[in-house]
Amino acid sequence: MPWLQLKITTDRKAAEPLEDLLLASGAVSVTLEDNADQPILEPALGETPLWDQVRLTGLYDAEVGTSAVLRRLADAWGRALPEHHWEQLEDKDWEREWMSHYQAIRCGERLWVCPSWQEPPEPDKVNLMLDPGLAFGTGTHPTTFLCLEWLDAQPVEGLELVDYGCGSGILGVAALLLGARHVVGVDIDPQALLATRDNARRNGLPEDAMPVYLPAKCPEAPADIMLANILAGPLVQLAPKLQQMTRNGGKICLSGILATQADTVMDAYRPWFDFDPVAQREEWVRLTGTKVRP
């Protein structure tokens, strides 16, 4: 069915109170967006930032009385509402809409990441068939692509890896398809663990090839390669743990990091690792290195 959207333009201070009012007035969801091209790529630790100019979009059933909603909002707000307007949103099969835009991606010389509903472009290559579900990781984002490209160039045959922050399982599954012996997947989101299991099965991998764990329950036996595509803040906090889970002489691959954050993240890991030259794609970087100090 079609929906109605009420869009309100306001400033940072008013955004959260207006969000509460929209929900109280019957909106089934509220989206907050930047209204002034002011990117916030990653919040500082413990921070939930908003833009200076915010556009709120409340989603309503198409049968709602728009005038009644506006009166209720104005009464609750106690003054004239900020700039606002209604729009009609036609209903779509959103799953099919998303699927139509997700195409196969080549990541290096051998590896392709292919939507599970499409035929691989090069069947003789290493084809990772992926359905990310609700978890992060399709290969389209620069951070994921950088990690996959690096994995494609590594001699991973017979090695043990950890995919910390596994999301859809894309990095761990790729490593296994490239010849790794065993991968441990770790994520704080139970949905990610389900997606990882599903994608491992989808690619014909044995049940025990990539066990998945919440962080508190993951084994800490050191791996040959540590993969962690998360964000800079958590990566800095996790440095002691991730180094402990990497064997001496093993490699580490870190991403989810802005170019401006590279030095901060490397400084957290330098007590244990020697780093390779930084690889960059758009504003994101990949950091790789070798553990040389226990």
DAPELIN-V251339 format. One record per helix or strand. SS is the DSSP state (H for helix, E for strand). FROM is the first residue (numbers start at 1). TO is the last residue. If there is no record, write none. Layout:
ss;from;to
SS;FROM;TO
SS;FROM;TO
This chain:
ss;from;to
E;3;11
H;12;24
E;29;34
E;53;61
H;66;77
E;84;89
H;94;101
E;105;107
E;111;115
E;126;130
H;142;152
E;160;164
H;170;177
E;182;186
H;190;202
E;212;213
H;215;217
E;223;229
H;232;244
E;246;258
H;259;269
E;273;275
E;279;281
E;284;291
